[in-house]
Amino acid sequence: MAPNTAAFFTGVQAPLEVRPADSPKPDANEVVVKAKAVAINPVDYAMQIMGPSVFKWLNPPCVFGEDVAGEVAEVGSAVTKVKAGDRVAGLTNTAFQHEVVIKEHLLIPIPASLPYENAAVMPLGLSVAVKGLFHKDFLNLRLPSLNAKPAGETVLIWGASTSVGSNAVQLAAAAGYEVITTASPANFELTKKLGASQVFDYHSPTIKEDLISAFRGKKSPGAFCNGGPAPPTHPPVIAACKAVLQATDGRKFLALTMATPPGEMPEGFISKFVSPLEGDEELASAIFGEYLPQALTAGKYMPTPKAKVVGHGLESIQRAMDTLKQGVSVERGHRPDAPLRGSPHRFLLGAVL
Ligand SMILES: NC(=O)c1ccc[n+]([C@@H]2O[C@H](COP(=O)([O-])OP(=O)(O)OC[C@H]3O[C@@H](n4cnc5c(N)ncnc54)[C@H](OP(=O)(O)O)[C@@H]3O)[C@@H](O)[C@H]2O)c1
């Protein structure tokens, strides 16, 4: 392999600097992946703008980035599920370089038919969805499978067209739950393809009532409360999720993907912030290592959000982050007066090597 190169974060607001980097060595349960595509997440530009005062683990010069897809180049001594040459996507916190270390349980083996750029969009959003839906400390839903029987419960997943939500809808549906969700009307069709039974426009002044009515007579295991990227819009999302659970038979649990405090909780309600999967080896392995490779191969899982390649080479990462920061709502047919800007696209770099 050619010597490693990385896009370094050197300090708050400074553009990423592409230069040679040490080649990483995998620990026993890690692999080194030769990156072919990386995806950009909103948290990346947040780290660049705010730096270590908010993101305490940053110690510039350093490398960040969560989502990567590529080819396994080297495996640690205890790795059993992949070998050199395998195609994978994975979740890490040092993705923006050519040689990326990833823990074995955070790898998704991907089929030959899935382009790297389409696979790279999945890991972070997927990991939040997996944790919130299936972890025993959150909604604790039963796990997805290729032929799940109906669970007999209906789950509210707010924000189906977000990166996190589009994965959550697919996973919950694949676990046999009926899914009721929210999105802009332009994304209703997509949402149905993902597996939702009903979708409502979150801009509607009657969204709360519409959802309460849709849940009438149903039993709920709790809500996956997942607004868009703009924090000022989170309180009404949380309030609506609470109101739906309050009016519905079932568990009063809010799995909150947003860092916004949930406010006062009615008696008997629990809310908990969902962090991405990390040390949750058993759960991560069950979904990343077992369910997803089968579902992707069988064409029963849609890698979301849709990939948009903005350039090639590590130098393009800064441009991709700047573009994502500006928002691309017009491209998606957002209402011009919509208070939020965002996109289900992830900006990525095809063929970083
Ligand atoms: N806990 C964690 O570790 C973690 C990690 C990643 C993200 N997050 C959080 O998860 C949420 C989703 O993040 P993301 O990166 O998946 O988002 P994203 O992909 O950037 O979402 C963009 C989409 O959000 C939708 N949206 C905007 N406002 C909305 C609202 N009020 N209700 C429902 N949908 C709305 C829009 O869909 P339409 O086009 O349909 O309007 C837009 O296309 C954010 O709050 C983010 O902070 C948490």
PDBQT file of the ligand as one rigid body, heavy atoms in Angstrom, charges set to zero:
ROOT
HETATM    1  N1  LIG A 401     -27.168  10.804  18.709  1.00  0.00    +0.000 N 
HETATM    2  C1  LIG A 401     -26.199  10.826  17.809  1.00  0.00    +0.000 C 
HETATM    3  O1  LIG A 401     -25.089  10.348  17.995  1.00  0.00    +0.000 OA
HETATM    4  C2  LIG A 401     -26.521  11.433  16.488  1.00  0.00    +0.000 A 
HETATM    5  C3  LIG A 401     -25.743  11.160  15.345  1.00  0.00    +0.000 A 
HETATM    6  C4  LIG A 401     -26.158  11.699  14.123  1.00  0.00    +0.000 A 
HETATM    7  C5  LIG A 401     -27.290  12.523  14.097  1.00  0.00    +0.000 A 
HETATM    8  N2  LIG A 401     -27.959  12.787  15.246  1.00  0.00    +0.000 N 
HETATM    9  C6  LIG A 401     -29.170  13.611  15.276  1.00  0.00    +0.000 C 
HETATM   10  O2  LIG A 401     -30.161  12.899  14.566  1.00  0.00    +0.000 OA
HETATM   11  C7  LIG A 401     -31.002  13.835  13.886  1.00  0.00    +0.000 C 
HETATM   12  C8  LIG A 401     -30.984  13.459  12.431  1.00  0.00    +0.000 C 
HETATM   13  O3  LIG A 401     -29.664  13.657  11.945  1.00  0.00    +0.000 OA
HETATM   14  P1  LIG A 401     -29.293  13.260  10.481  1.00  0.00    +0.000 P 
HETATM   15  O4  LIG A 401     -27.857  13.518  10.322  1.00  0.00    +0.000 OA
HETATM   16  O5  LIG A 401     -29.831  11.914  10.229  1.00  0.00    +0.000 OA
HETATM   17  O6  LIG A 401     -30.148  14.335   9.679  1.00  0.00    +0.000 OA
HETATM   18  P2  LIG A 401     -30.061  14.693   8.149  1.00  0.00    +0.000 P 
HETATM   19  O7  LIG A 401     -29.831  13.470   7.364  1.00  0.00    +0.000 OA
HETATM   20  O8  LIG A 401     -29.151  15.847   7.956  1.00  0.00    +0.000 OA
HETATM   21  O9  LIG A 401     -31.560  15.172   7.937  1.00  0.00    +0.000 OA
HETATM   22  C9  LIG A 401     -31.945  16.078   6.936  1.00  0.00    +0.000 C 
HETATM   23  C10 LIG A 401     -33.445  15.950   6.801  1.00  0.00    +0.000 C 
HETATM   24  O10 LIG A 401     -34.068  16.301   8.023  1.00  0.00    +0.000 OA
HETATM   25  C11 LIG A 401     -35.441  16.400   7.762  1.00  0.00    +0.000 C 
HETATM   26  N3  LIG A 401     -36.020  17.260   8.770  1.00  0.00    +0.000 N 
HETATM   27  C12 LIG A 401     -35.708  18.536   9.014  1.00  0.00    +0.000 A 
HETATM   28  N4  LIG A 401     -36.457  18.986  10.045  1.00  0.00    +0.000 NA
HETATM   29  C13 LIG A 401     -37.251  17.979  10.441  1.00  0.00    +0.000 A 
HETATM   30  C14 LIG A 401     -38.247  17.851  11.439  1.00  0.00    +0.000 A 
HETATM   31  N5  LIG A 401     -38.575  18.856  12.248  1.00  0.00    +0.000 N 
HETATM   32  N6  LIG A 401     -38.845  16.658  11.558  1.00  0.00    +0.000 NA
HETATM   33  C15 LIG A 401     -38.521  15.626  10.747  1.00  0.00    +0.000 A 
HETATM   34  N7  LIG A 401     -37.613  15.698   9.768  1.00  0.00    +0.000 NA
HETATM   35  C16 LIG A 401     -36.968  16.869   9.628  1.00  0.00    +0.000 A 
HETATM   36  C17 LIG A 401     -35.535  16.956   6.357  1.00  0.00    +0.000 C 
HETATM   37  O11 LIG A 401     -36.367  16.032   5.688  1.00  0.00    +0.000 OA
HETATM   38  P3  LIG A 401     -37.522  16.454   4.649  1.00  0.00    +0.000 P 
HETATM   39  O12 LIG A 401     -36.776  16.750   3.386  1.00  0.00    +0.000 OA
HETATM   40  O13 LIG A 401     -38.387  15.249   4.542  1.00  0.00    +0.000 OA
HETATM   41  O14 LIG A 401     -38.203  17.666   5.207  1.00  0.00    +0.000 OA
HETATM   42  C18 LIG A 401     -34.108  16.887   5.830  1.00  0.00    +0.000 C 
HETATM   43  O15 LIG A 401     -34.041  16.377   4.529  1.00  0.00    +0.000 OA
HETATM   44  C19 LIG A 401     -30.426  15.231  14.156  1.00  0.00    +0.000 C 
HETATM   45  O16 LIG A 401     -31.151  15.813  15.202  1.00  0.00    +0.000 OA
HETATM   46  C20 LIG A 401     -28.995  14.949  14.568  1.00  0.00    +0.000 C 
HETATM   47  O17 LIG A 401     -28.505  15.913  15.435  1.00  0.00    +0.000 OA
HETATM   48  C21 LIG A 401     -27.603  12.245  16.418  1.00  0.00    +0.000 A 
ENDROOT
TORSDOF 0
